[in-house]
């Protein structure tokens, strides 16, 4: 995991209860994680999977970079891809290079 204290990050959460991952982007990870585990709106997807555990966060240079990464990961629709990002440092670095050159 990278912690550069940039403007934003994208993150991957895991719910053991649902056996599902959740991918998001934010400018305040601590607050966002609290929100996912104490949702105001009980009908939201994340409300069903509490507790959510942070599996990966990667600092981004901007909120737009975080959202682009989030969308790319979601577009893959692949649990294997998400697990590779979490578990394989080389895979993660190659993924990040596609955004950062």
C-alpha positions in Angstrom: 0.0 0.0 0.0 1.2 3.5 -0.8 0.8 6.4 1.6 2.1 9.6 0.0 -0.4 12.1 1.6 -1.7 13.4 -1.7 -5.0 15.1 -2.5 -7.0 11.9 -3.0 -6.9 8.2 -3.1 -8.7 5.2 -4.5 -9.4 2.3 -2.2 -10.6 -1.3 -2.1 -12.7 -2.6 0.8 -13.7 -6.2 1.5 -16.8 -7.5 3.2 -16.4 -11.0 4.6 -20.2 -11.1 5.2 -20.9 -10.6 1.5 -17.6 -12.0 0.2 -17.5 -8.9 -2.0 -15.1 -6.1 -2.8 -16.0 -2.4 -3.0 -13.9 0.1 -5.0 -14.1 3.8 -4.4 -12.3 7.1 -4.5 -12.2 9.8 -1.9 -10.3 12.8 -0.6 -10.7 11.7 3.0 -10.2 8.0 3.4 -10.7 7.8 7.2 -14.1 9.6 7.0 -15.2 7.5 4.0 -14.3 4.2 5.8 -16.4 5.3 8.8 -19.3 6.2 6.5 -19.2 2.7 4.9 -19.3 1.0 8.3 -21.9 3.4 9.7 -24.1 4.4 6.8 -26.8 7.0 7.0 -28.7 5.3 4.3 -29.4 1.6 5.2 -30.5 0.7 1.7 -27.1 1.4 0.2 -25.0 -1.6 -1.0 -22.3 -1.1 1.6 -24.8 -1.1 4.5 -25.4 -4.8 3.8 -21.7 -5.8 4.1 -20.6 -4.3 7.4 -17.9 -4.6 8.6 -15.9 -3.4 5.6 -12.1 -3.9 5.8 -9.6 -1.8 4.0 -7.6 -4.0 1.7 -5.8 -1.4 -0.4 -5.5 2.3 -0.7 -3.3 4.2 -3.2 -2.7 7.9 -3.0 -3.4 9.8 -6.2 -2.3 13.2 -7.4 -5.9 14.4 -7.7 -9.5 13.4 -7.2 -9.9 13.0 -11.0 -7.0 10.5 -11.1 -8.6 8.6 -8.2 -11.9 8.5 -10.0 -10.3 7.4 -13.3 -8.6 4.5 -11.5 -11.8 3.6 -9.7 -13.7 3.5 -13.0 -11.0 1.4 -14.7 -11.1 -1.2 -11.9 -14.9 -1.3 -11.9 -15.0 -1.6 -15.7 -12.8 -4.8 -15.5 -15.7 -6.5 -13.5 -13.1 -9.0 -12.3 -12.6 -10.3 -8.8 -9.3 -11.8 -10.0 -8.1 -8.4 -11.2 -9.0 -6.8 -7.8 -7.2 -9.6 -5.9 -4.1 -9.2 -8.1 -4.1 -5.4 -7.3 -4.2 -6.2 -3.6 -1.8 -9.2 -3.5 0.7 -8.6 -6.3 3.0 -5.6 -6.0 4.4 -5.9 -9.5 0.8 -6.2 -11.0 -0.2 -3.1 -9.0 2.9 -1.1 -10.2 2.1 -2.0 -13.8 -1.5 -0.9 -13.3 -0.3 2.4 -11.9 2.1 3.0 -14.7 -0.8 3.0 -17.2 -1.9 6.2 -15.5 1.4 7.8 -14.5 3.6 6.9 -17.4 
